[in-house]
Every structure is written in structure tokens, then in C-alpha cells.
Amino acid sequence: MAPRRWPALAALTLSVLIVGLDGTIINVALPTLAGDLHADSAQLQWIGGGYLLALSVAMLPIGLLGDRYGHKRLLLSGIALFGLASLGGAFAGSPTTVIAARAVLGFGAAAIMPLSMAILPRLFSKEELPRAVAVWTAATALGMPVGPLVGGWLLDHFWWGSVFLFNVPVTVLALAAGLWLLPSDRKRATADGKPALGGESRAAHGKVRVADDRAGAAVPFDGPGALLSALGITALVYGTILIPRDGWTDPIVLAALLASAALLTGFVFRERRHPHPIVDLELFADRRFLWGTLIAVFVNFAVMGILFVVPQYLQVVLGHDSFATGIRVLPLIGGLMAAAAASEPLVPRLGARVVVPFGMAVLAGGVLLGATTDLSGGYGFTALWLSLTGLGFGLAVVPATSLVMGSLPDGDTGRGTSLLETVQQLGGVLGVAGLGSLLGYGYLARLRTDGLSASAADTARDSVSGAGEVARNLHDAGLAADAHAAFVHGMDLVLMACGVLSLLTAVLAARYLPSRSSRRPKVARVEPERAESMA
């Protein structure tokens, strides 16, 4: 174990915290950007979509690159890129420049998320790894609700560029802490003692497949495979970005989703046959990786649904501003942190096969309780079910992630964490698109626009905030109340869907998760004595 592992964990959590903050802080600034930079709706959409697209595309190959060239080296490069892009975004003079800065931020985040996780098994023993995963997960989740809180405060006191500039000192601190505290990258070698960037990769049943590193040559990078994955993920993300505006049946949306399915299917077939694949699909043969990843995806789906609808409910229906909304979502994080502390002694005693289904059941109970929300309910009820949801979230996702981490071969943790993070990211993208459509269906099913002009009716049907604007202009309190009730109905449908999915996941986890974890055979490597030296 590394002697400075806990301070090193603080450096890692600082880097993922700033990524989580940046992922949501920009949403608060969009109205200001529309006014100050004269950004139209399409440009505002791509300020968020460009970041998401770059993050999703780059995350899959970055793990392999980290395994080859060093996790620490690429992680620190990602943090530096994140800081530089934030500095550029703060002083952007046009919407196009902001979109470009956000895309570069996405590339930086794509290195930070999987590689910071990949370093955890090098810092912590098997016994301490679940606690480290819990802290890392809490930092990742904390940034999502706190982002609007920080963004709202900054915009109340400074100009819109402050939401970018805020990242710069934090990334400088994370970079300095990483340089000082994180362990040096391992210098891998071939069986004949010659240096190799690729090293060995694991074949089925723990056998060793020696890389093509004769005369010290690097293992070739699968360029066509990377292109297939990039095009497939681009088509998927592009299609889902268009869904809220154009709907699932729009020809462009359908074409993008079908192209994505074809490209990603081709990518999987290529990876299964390529001697040096970008991703190790054989990891899915391990039940710990397979079901740990699926559970993490399902949990992420449910939590993304909650974080999609609850802030809108708190702002539009209950009337809180961005800062107050961020504060009121924190019970979710409080429950997660309590679960993180509780899961550490529970998993060794009861096993993940008991703790994870119980966590999913608690998550389902909290979300289904939230699905009974009506206009008479106040924040106290919301805080109760959010706390239960956070508790279940932590009890499920921390052991599931620990199972995934325990299944990864020592030399290829980057590829494994990149695969996990990419699947989670794409699951979240599809989840928000699907749940957003469900929210819209529920909202429109209950909204009455009789007596409104065509333009006013269209604005009211577009969103609950649009209906509120129409109601204020017309001094129509009845329309506002009707829109709030319609939104709550749609939110309840979303929460109901998340709850049913969580219950189904609990049943699958109880059936298929291994009762006790066991590490897979180690990969044979030749390493210098100073492989574990600290920077």
C-alpha cells in the first residue's frame, strides 16, 4: 500500500469533484449566456451537447492509452487540459468559442474520470478499496447538485465567465497535489527485459497473452476500432441530444440511432477478433464485472432521472432559486455518504449479493415514495425521500463498483474503468432522453391550454417554465397551477419508472451477483524494483 494513499485519494477526489461541478454549473449560466453573448437556442444546446459528446467519445480509448503510457501522466494531462479550457472559456467572446471550450473540457474530463478510478487499486489494499471507492463515488455525485448552487452564487456576484474561471484554481491545486502525492507510473517490461508500452493483456481464464513488443516496439493502436467507436458514440449522443426537441420518431433522430447501433455492433465484432483491442470484452465473462457494471448503469439511470426532474420541481413548482435548489438536493448526498460509511463493514460480513439488492430495494422505496408527490407536499417530504434514495444509492453502487474494481487485472485497470465509465455515461444519456420523454408525456397529458392563443399554447406546452411565463404575462394564476400539477404528474411517472427499474435490478442482483468476491489470477509482469515509488 502507498504510504500517502489517503492524501492521494484527496487529490483524486478533488479532480473528479471539479468535473461533477462543471457538468451542471453551466446550466445555471445558459440564460445569461443567451443575453450577454446573444446565443440562440441551438448554440445553447451545443454548449452542453459539445461537452457531452467529447466526453463520451474520448473516454473509451483513454483507458488503453493510460495503461500504455501511464495513468498518472495522462491524468495530470487531463487535469491541465481541463484548467486551460476553463481559462479559455472564461474569456470567450462568442458562443462558438464557448462551445469549443466546453468540448475541450469534455476531453479533459474523459481522462480524469476513468484514470482517477484506475489508480485506486494501486493505492489501496483489497480491504481498504471499498472505502476509497465510496469516497471517490461521493465526490463524483456531490458535484452534480452542488454545481447549480455554486453557479447561482457566482452569477449573483460576478460575470458569466466566473463559472469557468472557478475551475482554474481548483485544477491548479489538483495538479499540484497529484504531482506530489500520486504514485509514479509503473515501467512495464517484456519477458525478455526490453521496455514495452503495451505489456501483456489477459486472455480468458487468466492466461497471459504476450504483446507484440519485439525489439521493444509498442503494441499497435487499433485506429479503425477507435474510429468505429467514436462514430458510433457520436451518432448515439447526437441522436439523443435531438430527442427533446424533435422527438423519437424524427427521421434524423432515427437515422442517428440506427447508425449508432450498426457502428457499435461493428466495433464489438472487431474488438472480439482484434489481437490488441481497445477494450477488453472478455471482462464481461467475469460475473463481478458484468453485474457490477450493469448495476452501476441501472443506479446511474435512476439517479440521473432524479437529478433531471427534482431541480425543476424545486425551482419551478416550489419557487426556489438556483442556490436554494442546490442546498435542497443535498439530502441525496447525505444519504450516499451515510451509506458509504455503512457499506464498508456490511459487505465483508454479508456479501455484495445481500447488500447490493438491499440497497436497490431502499433506492426503489425512496423513489416510489417520491412518486406519490402532489402539489400539497412541501420540501420536508422531498428531503425524506431524497435521503432514502441517497442511502440506497450508496449501498448499491459502492459494493457494485468495488466488485468491478476487484475483477480488473493489475496491468489493464485503465481499460476496465474506461469501459465502466463509458457504459455508465451512455446509459445516463439514454436515460435522460427516455425519462425526459416520459416527463413530457405526463406533462402534456394533464396540461389544459383551452382559451390560449396558438403561440401562447405552444410556449406553455414546451415546458413548465414556459407555461409560468405565459401565466405571468396573462396574470392567469389558474394556468400556473394547472402547469405545476401537470409537471408533478410527469415527475411522478419518471420516479415510478425509476422505482420499478430499481426493484427489477434488486431481483437480478440477488440472483446473479457472486456471494463472495474473489480476485482473478494476476497478470505475469516484469517490473523494476521502484515500480511503486512515489513521485
C-alpha positions as CSV (number, residue, x, y, z in Angstrom):
1,M,0.0,0.0,0.0
2,A,1.2,3.5,-0.7
3,P,2.1,5.4,2.5
4,R,0.4,8.6,1.4
5,R,-2.7,6.9,0.0
6,W,-5.3,8.9,1.8
7,P,-3.9,12.3,0.9
8,A,-3.5,10.9,-2.7
9,L,-7.2,10.0,-2.6
10,A,-8.0,13.6,-1.6
11,A,-6.1,14.7,-4.8
12,L,-8.1,12.3,-6.9
13,T,-11.5,13.3,-5.4
14,L,-10.7,16.9,-5.9
15,S,-10.2,16.2,-9.6
16,V,-13.5,14.3,-10.0
17,L,-15.4,16.8,-7.9
18,I,-14.5,19.6,-10.3
19,V,-15.7,17.5,-13.2
20,G,-19.0,16.9,-11.5
21,L,-19.4,20.6,-10.7
22,D,-18.6,21.6,-14.2
23,G,-21.1,19.1,-15.6
24,T,-24.1,21.0,-14.1
25,I,-22.8,24.5,-13.2
26,I,-23.1,25.6,-16.8
27,N,-26.8,25.0,-16.9
28,V,-27.3,27.9,-14.5
29,A,-25.4,30.2,-16.8
30,L,-27.2,29.4,-20.0
31,P,-29.8,32.3,-19.7
32,T,-27.0,34.8,-19.0
33,L,-25.0,33.5,-22.0
34,A,-28.1,33.9,-24.2
35,G,-28.3,37.5,-23.2
36,D,-24.7,38.6,-23.0
37,L,-23.3,36.6,-26.0
38,H,-26.6,36.6,-28.0
39,A,-26.5,32.8,-28.2
40,D,-29.5,31.2,-29.9
41,S,-31.3,28.1,-28.7
42,A,-29.2,25.8,-31.0
43,Q,-25.9,27.3,-29.7
44,L,-27.1,26.9,-26.1
45,Q,-27.9,23.3,-26.8
46,W,-24.4,22.6,-28.1
47,I,-22.8,24.4,-25.2
48,G,-24.0,21.4,-23.2
49,G,-24.0,18.9,-26.0
50,G,-20.5,19.6,-27.2
51,Y,-19.1,18.7,-23.7
52,L,-21.2,15.6,-23.5
53,L,-20.1,14.4,-27.0
54,A,-16.4,15.0,-26.4
55,L,-16.6,13.3,-23.0
56,S,-18.4,10.2,-24.4
57,V,-16.2,9.8,-27.5
58,A,-12.8,10.2,-25.7
59,M,-13.4,8.1,-22.6
60,L,-13.3,4.7,-24.2
61,P,-9.8,4.8,-25.7
62,I,-8.3,6.9,-22.9
63,G,-8.1,3.8,-20.6
64,L,-5.9,1.9,-23.0
65,L,-3.7,4.9,-23.5
66,G,-3.4,5.3,-19.7
67,D,-2.4,1.6,-19.4
68,R,0.3,2.1,-22.1
69,Y,1.7,5.5,-21.2
70,G,0.9,5.8,-17.6
71,H,-2.2,6.6,-15.6
72,K,-0.6,9.4,-13.6
73,R,0.9,11.1,-16.7
74,L,-2.4,11.1,-18.7
75,L,-4.5,12.0,-15.6
76,L,-2.4,15.1,-14.9
77,S,-2.5,16.0,-18.6
78,G,-6.3,15.8,-18.4
79,I,-6.4,18.0,-15.3
80,A,-4.1,20.5,-17.0
81,L,-6.2,20.5,-20.2
82,F,-9.3,21.0,-18.1
83,G,-7.8,24.0,-16.4
84,L,-6.6,25.6,-19.7
85,A,-10.0,25.1,-21.3
86,S,-11.7,26.7,-18.3
87,L,-9.4,29.7,-18.6
88,G,-10.2,30.0,-22.3
89,G,-13.9,29.6,-21.7
90,A,-13.9,32.4,-19.1
91,F,-12.8,35.0,-21.6
92,A,-14.6,33.7,-24.7
93,G,-16.1,36.4,-26.8
94,S,-18.7,34.4,-28.8
95,P,-21.0,31.4,-28.4
96,T,-18.8,29.4,-30.9
97,T,-15.8,29.9,-28.6
98,V,-17.7,28.8,-25.6
99,I,-18.8,25.6,-27.4
100,A,-15.2,24.9,-28.4
101,A,-14.0,25.5,-24.8
102,R,-16.7,23.1,-23.5
103,A,-15.7,20.5,-26.0
104,V,-12.1,20.7,-24.8
105,L,-13.3,20.5,-21.2
106,G,-15.1,17.2,-22.2
107,F,-11.8,15.8,-23.5
108,G,-10.1,16.7,-20.2
109,A,-12.9,15.1,-18.1
110,A,-12.7,12.0,-20.3
111,A,-9.1,11.5,-19.0
112,I,-9.9,12.4,-15.4
113,M,-12.9,10.2,-14.7
114,P,-11.6,6.7,-15.7
115,L,-7.9,7.2,-14.9
116,S,-8.5,8.6,-11.4
117,M,-10.5,5.4,-10.7
118,A,-7.9,3.2,-12.3
119,I,-5.3,4.5,-9.8
120,L,-7.3,3.4,-6.8
121,P,-6.2,-0.3,-6.8
122,R,-2.6,0.8,-6.9
123,L,-3.1,2.9,-3.7
124,F,-5.3,0.7,-1.6
125,S,-5.4,-2.9,-0.5
126,K,-8.4,-5.1,-1.2
127,E,-9.7,-4.4,2.3
128,E,-9.4,-0.6,2.0
129,L,-10.5,-0.4,-1.6
130,P,-14.3,-0.3,-0.9
131,R,-13.8,2.7,1.5
132,A,-11.8,4.5,-1.2
133,V,-14.4,3.8,-3.9
134,A,-17.1,5.1,-1.5
135,V,-15.2,8.4,-1.1
136,W,-14.5,8.7,-4.8
137,T,-18.2,8.0,-5.6
138,A,-19.4,10.5,-3.1
139,A,-17.1,13.2,-4.6
140,T,-18.4,12.4,-8.1
141,A,-22.0,12.6,-7.0
142,L,-21.5,15.7,-4.8
143,G,-20.6,17.8,-7.8
144,M,-23.9,17.3,-9.6
145,P,-26.2,19.1,-7.1
146,V,-23.6,21.5,-5.9
147,G,-22.9,22.8,-9.4
148,P,-26.1,24.9,-9.7
149,L,-25.5,26.1,-6.1
150,V,-22.0,27.4,-6.9
151,G,-23.1,28.7,-10.3
152,G,-26.0,30.6,-8.8
153,W,-23.8,32.2,-6.2
154,L,-21.1,33.2,-8.8
155,L,-23.7,34.7,-11.2
156,D,-25.2,36.7,-8.3
157,H,-21.8,38.3,-7.6
158,F,-19.7,38.1,-10.8
159,W,-20.0,37.9,-14.6
160,W,-20.8,34.8,-16.5
161,G,-17.2,33.8,-17.1
162,S,-16.8,33.2,-13.4
163,V,-18.4,29.8,-13.8
164,F,-15.4,28.8,-16.0
165,L,-12.8,30.7,-14.0
166,F,-13.9,29.0,-10.8
167,N,-12.3,25.8,-12.2
168,V,-8.9,27.2,-12.6
169,P,-7.6,27.5,-9.0
170,V,-9.1,24.1,-8.2
171,T,-7.4,22.4,-11.2
172,V,-4.1,24.1,-10.2
173,L,-4.5,22.6,-6.7
174,A,-5.5,19.2,-8.0
175,L,-2.5,19.2,-10.4
176,A,0.0,20.2,-7.7
177,A,-1.5,17.6,-5.3
178,G,-1.4,14.9,-8.0
179,L,2.2,15.6,-8.9
180,W,3.3,15.3,-5.3
181,L,1.1,12.6,-3.9
182,L,0.2,10.1,-6.7
183,P,2.4,7.1,-7.2
184,S,4.7,7.1,-10.3
185,D,3.6,5.2,-13.3
186,R,4.9,1.6,-13.5
187,K,7.5,0.9,-16.0
188,R,6.4,-2.3,-17.6
189,A,8.7,-4.7,-19.3
190,T,8.5,-7.7,-21.6
191,A,9.6,-11.2,-20.7
192,D,13.0,-10.6,-22.3
193,G,13.5,-7.5,-20.2
194,K,13.0,-4.9,-23.0
195,P,10.8,-2.0,-22.2
196,A,7.3,-2.1,-23.6
197,L,4.5,0.4,-23.7
198,G,1.9,-2.2,-24.1
199,G,2.9,-5.0,-21.8
200,E,0.7,-8.1,-21.6
201,S,-3.1,-8.4,-21.7
202,R,-5.2,-11.1,-20.2
203,A,-6.9,-13.8,-22.1
204,A,-9.8,-16.0,-20.9
205,H,-9.4,-17.9,-17.7
206,G,-6.4,-15.8,-16.6
207,K,-4.0,-16.9,-19.3
208,V,-1.4,-14.5,-20.4
209,R,-1.2,-13.2,-24.0
210,V,2.2,-11.6,-24.7
211,A,2.0,-8.3,-26.6
212,D,3.7,-7.8,-29.9
213,D,6.7,-5.9,-28.4
214,R,9.7,-7.5,-30.1
215,A,12.7,-5.2,-30.0
216,G,10.8,-3.0,-27.6
217,A,8.3,-1.9,-30.2
218,A,5.0,-0.5,-28.9
219,V,1.8,-2.5,-29.4
220,P,0.0,-1.1,-32.4
221,F,-3.1,1.0,-31.6
222,D,-6.3,-0.1,-33.2
223,G,-7.1,3.0,-35.2
224,P,-10.1,1.6,-37.2
225,G,-11.6,0.3,-33.9
226,A,-11.2,3.7,-32.3
227,L,-12.9,5.3,-35.3
228,L,-15.8,2.9,-35.2
229,S,-16.4,3.5,-31.5
230,A,-16.0,7.3,-32.0
231,L,-18.5,7.4,-34.9
232,G,-20.9,5.1,-33.1
233,I,-20.9,7.1,-29.9
234,T,-21.1,10.3,-31.8
235,A,-24.2,9.1,-33.6
236,L,-25.8,7.9,-30.4
237,V,-25.1,11.1,-28.4
238,Y,-26.1,13.3,-31.4
239,G,-29.4,11.5,-31.8
240,T,-30.2,11.7,-28.1
241,I,-29.4,15.4,-28.0
242,L,-32.0,16.0,-30.7
243,I,-34.7,13.9,-29.0
244,P,-36.1,16.6,-26.6
245,R,-36.6,19.0,-29.5
246,D,-37.6,16.7,-32.4
247,G,-38.9,13.5,-30.7
248,W,-38.0,9.9,-31.1
249,T,-39.7,9.4,-34.5
250,D,-37.9,12.3,-36.2
251,P,-36.1,10.9,-39.3
252,I,-32.7,12.4,-38.3
253,V,-33.0,11.0,-34.8
254,L,-33.9,7.6,-36.1
255,A,-31.1,7.6,-38.6
256,A,-28.6,8.6,-36.0
257,L,-29.7,5.9,-33.5
258,L,-29.8,3.2,-36.3
259,A,-26.3,4.3,-37.5
260,S,-25.1,4.2,-33.9
261,A,-26.4,0.6,-33.4
262,A,-24.7,-0.5,-36.6
263,L,-21.4,1.2,-35.9
264,L,-21.2,0.0,-32.3
265,T,-22.1,-3.6,-33.3
266,G,-19.3,-3.5,-35.9
267,F,-17.0,-2.2,-33.2
268,V,-17.9,-5.1,-30.9
269,F,-17.3,-7.6,-33.6
270,R,-13.9,-6.0,-34.4
271,E,-12.8,-5.9,-30.8
272,R,-13.6,-9.6,-30.3
273,R,-11.3,-10.6,-33.2
274,H,-8.5,-8.0,-32.9
275,P,-5.3,-9.2,-31.3
276,H,-4.8,-5.8,-29.4
277,P,-8.3,-4.5,-28.8
278,I,-9.1,-1.1,-27.3
279,V,-11.5,-2.6,-24.8
280,D,-11.2,-6.0,-23.1
281,L,-14.6,-7.5,-23.8
282,E,-13.5,-10.7,-22.0
283,L,-14.0,-8.8,-18.8
284,F,-17.8,-9.4,-19.2
285,A,-17.1,-13.1,-18.8
286,D,-16.5,-12.3,-15.1
287,R,-19.8,-12.1,-13.2
288,R,-18.3,-9.4,-10.9
289,F,-17.5,-7.1,-13.8
290,L,-20.7,-7.9,-15.8
291,W,-23.2,-7.5,-13.0
292,G,-21.3,-4.8,-11.1
293,T,-21.3,-2.7,-14.3
294,L,-24.9,-3.4,-15.1
295,I,-26.0,-2.4,-11.6
296,A,-23.9,0.7,-11.7
297,V,-25.6,1.6,-15.0
298,F,-29.1,1.0,-13.6
299,V,-28.3,3.0,-10.5
300,N,-26.9,5.8,-12.6
301,F,-30.0,5.7,-14.8
302,A,-32.3,6.2,-11.7
303,V,-30.2,8.9,-10.1
304,M,-29.9,10.8,-13.4
305,G,-33.6,10.7,-13.7
306,I,-34.0,12.1,-10.2
307,L,-31.5,14.9,-10.8
308,F,-33.3,15.6,-14.0
309,V,-36.7,16.2,-12.5
310,V,-36.2,17.3,-8.9
311,P,-34.3,20.5,-9.5
312,Q,-37.0,21.6,-11.9
313,Y,-39.6,20.7,-9.3
314,L,-37.8,22.7,-6.6
315,Q,-37.3,25.7,-8.8
316,V,-40.5,26.0,-10.8
317,V,-43.1,24.4,-8.6
318,L,-41.8,25.3,-5.1
319,G,-40.3,28.5,-6.3
320,H,-36.6,28.3,-5.1
321,D,-33.7,29.9,-6.8
322,S,-30.7,28.0,-8.1
323,F,-28.7,28.4,-4.9
324,A,-31.5,27.2,-2.7
325,T,-32.2,24.4,-5.1
326,G,-28.7,23.1,-4.8
327,I,-28.9,23.2,-1.0
328,R,-32.2,21.3,-1.0
329,V,-30.8,18.4,-3.2
330,L,-28.0,17.8,-0.7
331,P,-30.0,15.2,1.4
332,L,-29.4,12.8,-1.6
333,I,-25.6,13.2,-1.0
334,G,-26.1,12.9,2.8
335,G,-27.8,9.6,2.3
336,L,-25.0,8.5,0.0
337,M,-22.3,9.4,2.5
338,A,-24.1,7.6,5.3
339,A,-24.3,4.5,3.1
340,A,-20.7,4.7,2.1
341,A,-19.8,4.5,5.8
342,A,-22.2,1.7,6.4
343,S,-21.3,-0.5,3.4
344,E,-17.7,-1.0,4.5
345,P,-18.4,-3.3,7.5
346,L,-21.6,-4.8,5.9
347,V,-20.1,-6.1,2.7
348,P,-17.4,-8.3,4.3
349,R,-19.9,-9.7,6.7
350,L,-22.9,-10.2,4.5
351,G,-21.5,-10.2,1.0
352,A,-22.4,-8.0,-2.0
353,R,-25.1,-10.4,-3.0
354,V,-27.1,-9.3,0.1
355,V,-26.0,-5.6,0.5
356,V,-26.5,-4.6,-3.2
357,P,-30.1,-5.9,-3.6
358,F,-30.9,-4.4,-0.2
359,G,-29.5,-1.0,-1.4
360,M,-31.5,-1.3,-4.6
361,A,-34.7,-2.0,-2.6
362,V,-34.1,1.0,-0.4
363,L,-33.4,3.1,-3.5
364,A,-36.7,1.8,-5.1
365,G,-38.6,2.6,-1.8
366,G,-37.3,6.1,-1.7
367,V,-38.1,6.8,-5.4
368,L,-41.5,5.2,-5.2
369,L,-42.3,7.3,-2.1
370,G,-41.3,10.3,-4.2
371,A,-43.7,9.2,-6.9
372,T,-46.6,10.0,-4.6
373,T,-45.7,13.7,-4.6
374,D,-48.6,16.1,-5.2
375,L,-49.0,19.9,-5.0
376,S,-49.8,19.8,-1.3
377,G,-46.4,18.2,-0.4
378,G,-43.7,20.5,0.8
379,Y,-39.9,20.3,0.9
380,G,-39.9,18.2,4.1
381,F,-41.4,15.2,2.2
382,T,-39.0,15.7,-0.6
383,A,-36.0,15.7,1.8
384,L,-37.2,12.5,3.3
385,W,-37.4,10.5,0.1
386,L,-34.2,12.0,-1.3
387,S,-32.4,10.9,1.9
388,L,-33.7,7.3,1.4
389,T,-32.8,7.4,-2.2
390,G,-29.2,8.5,-1.4
391,L,-28.9,5.8,1.2
392,G,-30.0,3.1,-1.3
393,F,-27.8,4.6,-4.0
394,G,-24.7,4.3,-1.8
395,L,-25.5,0.8,-0.5
396,A,-25.8,-0.4,-4.1
397,V,-23.3,1.5,-6.1
398,V,-20.3,1.3,-3.8
399,P,-20.2,-2.5,-3.4
400,A,-21.0,-2.9,-7.1
401,T,-18.1,-0.6,-8.1
402,S,-15.8,-2.4,-5.7
403,L,-16.7,-5.7,-7.4
404,V,-15.8,-4.2,-10.8
405,M,-12.5,-2.9,-9.4
406,G,-11.7,-6.3,-7.9
407,S,-12.2,-8.0,-11.2
408,L,-9.7,-5.9,-13.1
409,P,-6.2,-7.3,-14.0
410,D,-3.4,-5.2,-12.5
411,G,-1.9,-4.2,-15.8
412,D,-5.1,-3.1,-17.5
413,T,-7.2,-1.2,-14.9
414,G,-7.5,1.8,-17.3
415,R,-9.2,-0.2,-20.0
416,G,-11.6,-1.6,-17.4
417,T,-12.5,1.7,-15.8
418,S,-12.9,3.4,-19.2
419,L,-15.3,0.7,-20.2
420,L,-17.3,1.0,-17.0
421,E,-17.4,4.8,-17.2
422,T,-18.3,4.8,-20.9
423,V,-21.2,2.4,-20.4
424,Q,-22.4,4.4,-17.5
425,Q,-22.2,7.6,-19.4
426,L,-24.1,6.3,-22.4
427,G,-26.7,4.7,-20.1
428,G,-27.2,8.1,-18.5
429,V,-27.5,9.8,-21.8
430,L,-30.2,7.4,-23.0
431,G,-31.8,7.5,-19.5
432,V,-32.2,11.3,-19.6
433,A,-33.6,11.1,-23.1
434,G,-36.1,8.4,-22.3
435,L,-37.1,9.8,-18.9
436,G,-37.3,13.3,-20.4
437,S,-39.8,12.0,-23.0
438,L,-41.8,10.3,-20.2
439,L,-41.8,13.6,-18.3
440,G,-43.1,15.5,-21.4
441,Y,-45.8,12.9,-22.0
442,G,-47.1,13.2,-18.4
443,Y,-46.9,16.9,-18.5
444,L,-48.8,17.3,-21.8
445,A,-51.4,14.7,-20.7
446,R,-52.6,16.9,-17.9
447,L,-51.9,20.4,-19.2
448,R,-55.0,22.4,-20.4
449,T,-54.4,25.2,-22.8
450,D,-58.0,26.0,-23.7
451,G,-58.6,29.7,-24.4
452,L,-54.9,30.5,-25.1
453,S,-53.7,31.8,-28.4
454,A,-51.7,29.4,-30.6
455,S,-48.4,30.9,-29.7
456,A,-49.1,31.1,-26.0
457,A,-50.3,27.5,-26.1
458,D,-47.2,26.3,-27.8
459,T,-45.0,28.1,-25.2
460,A,-47.0,26.6,-22.4
461,R,-46.7,23.1,-23.9
462,D,-43.0,23.5,-24.4
463,S,-42.1,23.5,-20.7
464,V,-43.5,24.2,-17.3
465,S,-41.3,27.3,-17.1
466,G,-42.7,28.5,-20.4
467,A,-46.2,28.0,-19.0
468,G,-45.2,30.0,-16.0
469,E,-44.0,32.8,-18.2
470,V,-47.3,32.8,-20.1
471,A,-49.3,32.8,-16.9
472,R,-47.3,35.8,-15.6
473,N,-47.9,37.7,-18.8
474,L,-51.6,37.0,-18.8
475,H,-52.0,37.2,-15.0
476,D,-53.5,33.7,-15.1
477,A,-53.0,32.0,-11.8
478,G,-55.1,29.1,-12.9
479,L,-52.8,28.3,-15.8
480,A,-49.7,28.3,-13.5
481,A,-51.4,26.0,-11.0
482,D,-52.5,23.7,-13.8
483,A,-49.0,23.6,-15.3
484,H,-47.5,22.8,-11.9
485,A,-49.9,20.0,-11.4
486,A,-49.2,18.6,-14.8
487,F,-45.4,18.8,-14.2
488,V,-45.8,17.0,-10.9
489,H,-47.8,14.3,-12.7
490,G,-45.0,13.9,-15.2
491,M,-42.3,13.8,-12.4
492,D,-44.3,11.1,-10.6
493,L,-44.3,9.0,-13.8
494,V,-40.5,9.4,-14.1
495,L,-40.0,8.4,-10.4
496,M,-42.3,5.5,-10.8
497,A,-40.3,4.2,-13.8
498,C,-37.0,4.6,-11.8
499,G,-38.5,2.8,-8.9
500,V,-39.7,-0.2,-11.0
501,L,-36.3,-0.4,-12.7
502,S,-34.6,-0.4,-9.3
503,L,-36.8,-3.2,-8.0
504,L,-36.0,-5.3,-11.1
505,T,-32.3,-4.6,-10.6
506,A,-32.6,-5.7,-7.0
507,V,-34.0,-9.0,-8.1
508,L,-31.3,-9.5,-10.8
509,A,-28.6,-8.6,-8.3
510,A,-29.9,-11.1,-5.7
511,R,-30.0,-13.8,-8.4
512,Y,-26.7,-13.3,-10.3
513,L,-24.2,-11.4,-8.1
514,P,-21.4,-13.7,-6.7
515,S,-21.9,-14.2,-2.9
516,R,-18.3,-13.5,-2.1
517,S,-15.7,-11.7,-4.1
518,S,-12.5,-13.5,-5.3
519,R,-9.7,-11.9,-7.2
520,R,-8.9,-13.1,-10.7
521,P,-5.5,-14.5,-11.4
522,K,-2.8,-11.9,-11.6
523,V,-1.1,-11.0,-14.9
524,A,2.5,-12.0,-15.0
525,R,4.8,-9.0,-15.4
526,V,8.3,-8.0,-15.0
527,E,8.7,-4.7,-13.1
528,P,11.6,-2.7,-11.8
529,E,12.1,-2.5,-8.1
530,R,10.9,1.1,-8.0
531,A,7.6,0.4,-9.6
532,E,5.8,1.6,-6.5
533,S,7.9,4.6,-5.9
534,M,6.2,7.9,-5.1
535,A,6.5,11.0,-7.2
